[in-house]
Structures are given as C-alpha cells and as structure tokens.
Amino acid sequence: MQNAQTHTIYFASTRVDICCDIPSAADCVIGVEANMSVSVAKVIKKVESRKYVAIITSDTEATFQSFMREFVVVEAAGGVVESPSGELLMIRSRGHWDLPKGHVESGETGREAALREVEEETGIVCRTVGESPVAHTWHAYDTYGRWELKRTEWWAMTPVSGTLKPQSEEGIADVSWLAGEALAEALKMSYATIKLVVERYTRKRML
C-alpha cells in the first residue's frame, strides 16, 4: 500500500474520509482506482444526503492532492485556549459555539495568525503551548458558486492577559470560558470540525 494516511474533510456536518479501509460508520463508499482522481462533483452530490462518506484508495495522499486541485485553498488558523482552571475559551457567533480563528494574512505564520485572531475576537492575549499545532482541519464550502477548501491550523494556548470582549463587528455575540457540562452543551451547538479539534486536543493533553 503506497500511502495509508487518512485525510478528513468536512462539507458542513458531513464527514468525508480519504482512506484505505472502509470505516464502520460510513454510510456511503466511493472506490477510486490507483492513479485515478476522484470525481469532486460526485462527492458533492453524495454529501447532500449522507453524513459520512468514505473514499477508498490505495494511495490516500495522491488522491487527496488530486481532490485539492479542484478547490481554491484558503489558509486559516485558530487557538484552543485553556485557562489554568481547565476551562476552554469559546465564542458564540451566528447561533453556534466556535473556537476563535480566522484567515492567515500575507506575511504571517499560522502561529502568528492564530494568536492575532484569538486576541481580536476575544480580547485575550495568549502564548502558544508546544512547537507544533495540535490539529489541522479541512472544511469545504461553496462561496457564490466557487468551492473553497479551508485548511485551519489549530494551536494550543494559555492566556497571558486581557479581559473578555467579543468582536461584535465580526458577528461575535459572546465570549466565555467553558468546562464540564457547560462545555458539553456548547459543543452540541457547535460545528463538526470544532468537535473534532476539541476531541484531539483533549486526547493529546491526556497523553
């Protein structure tokens, strides 16, 4: 087998995995022959009515790279900020709970963009924890007829200073420190990618 790394892309709440073996939870399977590209139009059609689509291939990296070329790739970065008491910093925007994030600007690294976006959206100045991101997520969406694929780099952070202040001009209605049941309830009203990031962050923190 040439490359067995699984690549996960979200179309709204539908998960698409490019992988070698069929996941037990997948409700749609698309097979791709070696050295053949996957039909993006076919995948987009499937995600309209399915929750978990698996694209099965013997070379996941080649298939993923081929898939990416059908989109405009957008770079973003965000922060998973944990307080000394174990609470996570979350924002509420457009009826959903989210983690602070935004586009990487010209000349910025992902780390710099993540720190800037957290401060702008929440009022909290942070420092990063660790030398590499805790997760990367891919999110595909249609922007006025143009499909974009957003790659978000997520950094673990700890607060340094500042007070909670939602960036209202960006549609952020609330900023809160959440833990326990409050965090669990917020995640029920969050996005699939955010749930994935919190899960990966929690898993790495426990290692």
C-alpha atoms as one frame of an Amber mdcrd trajectory, in Angstrom:
protein
   0.000   0.000   0.000   1.551   3.289  -1.131   0.180   5.749   1.422  -2.245
   4.924   4.217  -2.723   8.274   5.983  -6.401   9.189   6.339  -7.423  12.673
   5.219 -10.653  14.088   6.661 -12.631  16.889   5.014 -15.929  18.320   6.244
 -18.701  19.572   3.986 -20.909  21.331   6.577 -21.650  18.462   9.045 -20.851
  15.664   6.580 -17.515  13.942   7.063 -15.533  12.762   4.048 -12.565  10.469
   4.700  -9.976   9.607   2.069  -8.673   6.328   3.428  -7.596   2.771   2.656
 -10.111   0.793   4.692 -13.866   1.271   4.953 -14.838   2.915   8.285 -17.605
   1.017  10.057 -19.686   4.191  10.472 -19.545   5.250   6.800 -22.944   5.386
   5.090 -21.529   5.867   1.581 -18.415   4.381  -0.032 -16.713   5.593  -3.211
 -13.935   3.434  -4.642 -11.044   5.059  -6.518  -8.625   3.030  -8.652  -4.890
   3.558  -8.261  -3.620   6.653 -10.135  -7.187   7.812 -10.812  -8.709  11.020
  -9.490 -11.982  11.137  -7.588 -14.921  12.999  -9.102 -15.449  16.038  -6.897
 -18.901  16.570  -8.429 -19.807  13.034  -7.358 -18.622  13.647  -3.798 -20.529
  16.938  -3.574 -23.673  15.151  -4.736 -23.231  12.425  -2.103 -22.704  14.809
   0.817 -26.091  16.396   0.159 -27.833  13.346   1.642 -25.150  11.436   3.573
 -23.398  12.029   6.897 -20.187  10.049   6.422 -18.649   9.395   3.010 -15.550
   7.218   2.634 -13.347   7.487  -0.449 -11.357   4.252  -0.613  -7.994   4.331
  -2.387  -4.619   2.601  -2.225  -2.753   5.953  -2.223  -4.543   8.405   0.043
  -2.006  11.204  -0.421  -2.184  11.167  -4.221  -5.983  11.067  -4.130  -6.118
  13.901  -1.597  -3.749  16.068  -3.657  -5.858  15.441  -6.750  -9.003  16.315
  -4.787  -7.450  19.560  -3.510  -6.722  20.793  -7.012 -10.453  21.085  -7.671
 -10.798  23.767  -4.973  -9.470  27.199  -4.097  -7.384  26.514  -0.975  -7.710
  29.033   1.875  -5.318  29.146   4.858  -6.667  29.876   8.353  -5.511  29.469
  11.951  -7.094  29.389  15.384  -6.496  28.760  19.048  -7.566  26.217  21.648
  -7.106  28.346  24.769  -7.212  26.612  28.154  -7.297  28.558  31.417  -5.287
  27.465  34.478  -8.533  26.054  35.905  -9.158  23.896  32.827 -11.781  25.959
  31.003 -11.756  26.415  27.220 -12.231  29.813  25.592 -15.159  29.736  23.145
 -17.057  32.285  21.098 -20.733  32.308  20.090 -21.491  33.544  16.597 -24.478
  33.079  14.281 -26.165  30.768  16.757 -23.185  28.396  17.094 -20.390  27.998
  19.608 -16.982  28.104  17.984 -13.277  28.465  18.677 -11.568  31.749  17.753
  -9.979  31.575  14.311  -9.508  33.485  11.059  -7.615  33.803   7.812  -3.820
  33.885   7.715  -2.772  37.270   6.374   0.103  37.884   3.969   3.476  37.549
   5.701   2.056  35.776   8.763   2.834  32.305  10.027  -0.034  30.121  11.186
   1.064  30.620  14.797   1.095  34.417  14.443  -2.322  34.440  12.776  -3.801
  32.221  15.495  -2.531  34.493  18.284  -3.782  37.616  16.486  -7.230  36.146
  15.788  -7.700  35.000  19.389  -6.867  38.473  20.709  -9.064  40.246  18.125
 -12.088  38.003  18.600 -11.966  37.525  22.381  -9.830  40.296  23.929  -7.471
  37.712  25.451  -3.720  37.894  24.816  -2.169  34.411  24.765   1.006  32.494
  24.210   1.186  29.208  22.374   1.942  25.910  24.077   4.117  23.470  22.147
   6.134  23.779  18.971   3.536  22.443  16.546  -0.235  22.697  16.051  -2.461
  20.303  17.985  -4.642  19.706  14.911  -5.365  20.636  11.315  -8.863  20.632
   9.875 -10.188  20.816   6.319 -13.573  22.368   5.575 -15.083  22.614   2.064
 -17.770  25.167   1.281 -19.448  26.856  -1.675 -18.850  30.621  -1.883 -21.182
  32.053  -4.506 -20.551  29.192  -6.925 -16.839  28.795  -6.143 -15.835  25.849
  -3.984 -13.171  26.658  -1.403 -11.220  24.295   0.829 -10.160  25.878   4.107
  -7.169  24.439   5.927  -7.150  25.576   9.575  -4.103  25.202  11.789  -5.024
  24.905  15.481  -2.616  25.926  18.231  -2.853  25.119  21.934  -2.625  28.301
  24.003  -2.659  29.638  27.525  -3.946  33.129  28.475  -1.479  35.853  29.471
  -3.602  38.989  29.904  -6.737  40.801  28.782 -10.454  40.729  29.555 -13.248
  39.025  27.651 -14.536  41.252  24.852 -16.419  39.764  21.886 -15.568  41.236
  18.482 -19.119  42.361  17.738 -18.254  43.819  14.326 -17.447  40.266  13.243
 -20.787  38.958  14.472 -19.477  37.503  17.742 -22.222  37.750  20.353 -20.489
  36.162  23.346 -17.103  35.000  24.623 -16.985  32.571  27.538 -14.736  30.254
  29.495 -16.465  26.866  29.483 -15.845  23.499  31.115 -17.741  20.400  32.179
 -21.454  20.328  31.381 -21.406  23.885  30.030 -18.716  22.928  27.509 -20.549
  19.730  26.583 -23.758  21.685  25.939 -21.889  24.284  23.881 -20.306  21.587
  21.725 -23.794  20.280  20.927 -24.385  23.667  19.299 -21.037  23.746  17.525
 -19.602  22.582  14.204 -18.275  19.124  13.380 -14.756  20.478  12.852 -14.765
  22.182  16.262 -15.889  18.996  17.996 -13.033  17.190  16.237 -10.463  19.780
  17.342 -11.598  19.690  20.993 -11.522  15.892  20.911  -7.978  15.811  19.511
  -6.802  18.494  21.923  -8.246  16.618  24.904  -6.687  13.352  23.744  -3.217
  14.896  23.337  -3.453  16.693  26.680  -4.127  13.372  28.426  -1.077  11.623
  26.924
